[in-house]
């Protein structure tokens, strides 16, 4: 599925549409350059799953947790350099929990991304964003 986003709200709406079909155990792997809209996409999804959550980038915290209708974990691997770093964050234990997972910068640790992840690629297309969603959970 391809979505063209003209602004941040469109990107949030794309995340919200995806979230309508997510359930605990689903993993959304986000790919894209700095500032392209990965956190905005996640914010839109979390607005559906955890209505009152205030979503912010977990770049420095590495992981944020949001509670709502389901638990959502939001990872950011930007500062992770290798699998040992990732392991020390508790990533592998957390991803065993019954929750929905969003993970930014998945290109940093491709070996840690589940084979059945829903892959979301966000890239610049002029002044717009092209969002490609590859649902491998089917």
CORRAQUI-V192284 format. One record per residue. N is the residue number from 1. PHI is phi in whole degrees, -180 to 180 (* if undefined). D_LAST is the distance of its C-alpha to the last C-alpha in Angstrom with 2 decimals. Layout:
# CORRAQUI-V192284
n->N phi->PHI d_last->D_LAST
n->N phi->PHI d_last->D_LAST
This chain:
# CORRAQUI-V192284
n->1 phi->* d_last->13.53
n->2 phi->-118 d_last->17.13
n->3 phi->-126 d_last->19.38
n->4 phi->-101 d_last->23.10
n->5 phi->-107 d_last->24.74
n->6 phi->-95 d_last->28.50
n->7 phi->-163 d_last->29.15
n->8 phi->-61 d_last->28.02
n->9 phi->-63 d_last->27.39
n->10 phi->-61 d_last->24.97
n->11 phi->-66 d_last->23.06
n->12 phi->-62 d_last->23.13
n->13 phi->-62 d_last->21.97
n->14 phi->-63 d_last->18.88
n->15 phi->-63 d_last->18.06
n->16 phi->-63 d_last->18.89
n->17 phi->-63 d_last->16.58
n->18 phi->-63 d_last->13.55
n->19 phi->-62 d_last->14.97
n->20 phi->-58 d_last->15.07
n->21 phi->-111 d_last->11.45
n->22 phi->-86 d_last->11.70
n->23 phi->-142 d_last->12.75
n->24 phi->-52 d_last->14.71
n->25 phi->102 d_last->13.19
n->26 phi->-76 d_last->11.06
n->27 phi->-126 d_last->12.64
n->28 phi->-109 d_last->13.35
n->29 phi->-97 d_last->15.30
n->30 phi->-107 d_last->17.91
n->31 phi->-126 d_last->19.98
n->32 phi->156 d_last->23.17
n->33 phi->-67 d_last->26.95
n->34 phi->-58 d_last->29.20
n->35 phi->78 d_last->29.50
n->36 phi->-84 d_last->26.74
n->37 phi->126 d_last->25.05
n->38 phi->-62 d_last->22.60
n->39 phi->-70 d_last->24.45
n->40 phi->-62 d_last->24.74
n->41 phi->-60 d_last->20.99
n->42 phi->-64 d_last->20.71
n->43 phi->-58 d_last->23.70
n->44 phi->-63 d_last->22.09
n->45 phi->-66 d_last->19.00
n->46 phi->-65 d_last->21.42
n->47 phi->-62 d_last->23.58
n->48 phi->-87 d_last->21.03
n->49 phi->-84 d_last->20.22
n->50 phi->-139 d_last->23.80
n->51 phi->-50 d_last->26.11
n->52 phi->-99 d_last->29.29
n->53 phi->-72 d_last->28.11
n->54 phi->-103 d_last->29.90
n->55 phi->-89 d_last->27.57
n->56 phi->-137 d_last->29.31
n->57 phi->-64 d_last->28.49
n->58 phi->-91 d_last->28.49
n->59 phi->-53 d_last->30.08
n->60 phi->-93 d_last->33.03
n->61 phi->-81 d_last->31.65
n->62 phi->75 d_last->28.58
n->63 phi->-144 d_last->26.59
n->64 phi->-117 d_last->26.89
n->65 phi->-117 d_last->25.83
n->66 phi->-125 d_last->25.39
n->67 phi->-108 d_last->25.70
n->68 phi->-169 d_last->24.75
n->69 phi->-58 d_last->22.53
n->70 phi->-135 d_last->20.45
n->71 phi->-84 d_last->21.64
n->72 phi->-124 d_last->20.51
n->73 phi->-110 d_last->21.57
n->74 phi->-123 d_last->22.19
n->75 phi->-98 d_last->23.11
n->76 phi->-134 d_last->25.07
n->77 phi->-95 d_last->25.64
n->78 phi->-55 d_last->28.24
n->79 phi->-93 d_last->31.14
n->80 phi->-83 d_last->29.54
n->81 phi->-103 d_last->31.20
n->82 phi->-162 d_last->29.75
n->83 phi->-65 d_last->27.85
n->84 phi->-63 d_last->31.01
n->85 phi->-59 d_last->31.07
n->86 phi->-63 d_last->27.47
n->87 phi->-59 d_last->28.24
n->88 phi->-68 d_last->31.32
n->89 phi->-81 d_last->29.42
n->90 phi->88 d_last->27.70
n->91 phi->-50 d_last->24.25
n->92 phi->-69 d_last->23.18
n->93 phi->-73 d_last->24.53
n->94 phi->-61 d_last->23.12
n->95 phi->-72 d_last->19.51
n->96 phi->-91 d_last->19.90
n->97 phi->-75 d_last->20.68
n->98 phi->-79 d_last->18.64
n->99 phi->-147 d_last->18.05
n->100 phi->-103 d_last->15.94
n->101 phi->-121 d_last->16.80
n->102 phi->-120 d_last->17.71
n->103 phi->-135 d_last->19.33
n->104 phi->-91 d_last->21.59
n->105 phi->62 d_last->23.07
n->106 phi->-66 d_last->20.41
n->107 phi->-65 d_last->22.32
n->108 phi->-73 d_last->25.05
n->109 phi->-141 d_last->23.32
n->110 phi->-60 d_last->20.41
n->111 phi->-69 d_last->20.80
n->112 phi->-95 d_last->20.04
n->113 phi->-93 d_last->16.58
n->114 phi->-59 d_last->13.80
n->115 phi->-61 d_last->11.85
n->116 phi->-95 d_last->8.48
n->117 phi->-64 d_last->10.14
n->118 phi->-84 d_last->9.43
n->119 phi->-99 d_last->12.37
n->120 phi->-120 d_last->14.91
n->121 phi->-108 d_last->17.94
n->122 phi->-118 d_last->20.99
n->123 phi->-139 d_last->24.07
n->124 phi->-72 d_last->27.40
n->125 phi->-137 d_last->28.12
n->126 phi->69 d_last->31.80
n->127 phi->-94 d_last->32.29
n->128 phi->-111 d_last->28.72
n->129 phi->-122 d_last->25.37
n->130 phi->-105 d_last->22.43
n->131 phi->-112 d_last->19.07
n->132 phi->-109 d_last->16.15
n->133 phi->-113 d_last->12.67
n->134 phi->-111 d_last->10.13
n->135 phi->-85 d_last->6.68
n->136 phi->-100 d_last->5.54
n->137 phi->-87 d_last->3.80
n->138 phi->-63 d_last->0.00
